Amino acid sequence: MAACASDDSARVEASGADGKVAALCPCLVCDESFNVTDESGSQFLQRHLLTSHHIVIGEVKEVLDLTAYCAYWHERLKGAQLVEFMTVIRTNSKPPAASTPAKFVPKQELYYMLNKVLPEDASLRQEIAVKTVLRVQEEERSDRSASRSCLFCSKVFTGNRRLVLQHLRDDHAFNLGKPDNLVFVDEFLAVLRKKLDSFMCLYCERTFRDRVTLKEHVRKKHHRRINPNNKEYDRFFMVNYINTGGEGWQAAKSQQAEEEDEDDIDDDDDDDEVNDRAAPGTAAEGLSGATAAVLSSSPSSACSLQLHDAHLVASITCLFCVHASQGMAELNAHMVTGHSFDLLAALSSIGFYWRMRLVNFIRRRVSEYCCMFCAEKCDSRELLLAHMAAEQHYRMPEKTLWSDVHFLFPTDENDALLQQLAEMDGSDDENSEDENAAVPEDVQRPDDEVIALAKQVRESL
């Protein structure tokens, strides 16, 4: 159907691309009507307003329901002067030179801009935004036919959208917040997938040469979160549609975002990056305070949202689940009661470098959903933990499995548990080990081979 309708069809309804009946959008001042169910229709309306009436709608992309917005102003402007509600712009307002021939004197024209500088307009936009996102969110909650694949693995989820969000949180430690705090979820995930398909880190927004390099970077830097400085994500969080005093839903900048530790984003000099610059389109000002609060307050694992905040005390994450503790004693109590594994007892009888090997080995196996004792592969963390509990495999694996020098390299960068190992009682050198333990002959201290093996280890991870 044509974007512009005649006077006779102004009151006729048009069918959108999804087959639903959509009301035509009226012009602000005349009887023309437009089908604005897609971007081309919106552009046709704006072109009509500009060429026929010299009217411009400011920040039109922030108007979530253009039909309702134009219908309101269509009635409001009846019998009124445009200057009462709109900013007037006069073209060619500078007087021409006295010697300029009359035929070359540019014509002066008046244009009118309708934007949220007018409190009534700002209030209308806010009201429309709230009604729209509540309607969309309710549709997303009740929709059981959605089909969406995971951003990081091949799993496909059919049903409510919260299923894929919970999977991202539980199996990949990627927490976007509570499902009830999100809106336009399909579009949100599509934006994230497009970035991942271009090998872009979602946190620091740097681009890498291939997916393998990107995955290594994300694992090492714990960049399993979105960039809090990117305003592109604001529209996907319900909290950004609260009343902001007429300044728009992107106002009220967060003090937390302003104090974000920039070093955490810029400390990737040792990575093999293709591009050391932030991706185009990254905003400099930052996510709204409300969005930042939602992200930082949501439940998360050690790999997720708050681990790299410089002002937070680093917590120690369980080797098997996402539980985090503030000290070794508290962590060990959790692991004994929750997993029947006495970590302190296992570590007390071995030296520092063997402790590093053991911790990194277990973390590697768990991250791969692989049993640390029998090496059985599972499809998720939950299935892995169920298997280990049923088979009583929460016990020390054979030492030959984790004696490799590769396990001297941290599986998780800035692992708070590794930082606690040197403070434990016991010898810190390899001579305290059992003489029959499988120790590579040429490895007495890890520093002897770390430099030579660094490149090889990077490629094998």
Disulfide bonds with the S-S distance in Angstrom:
none
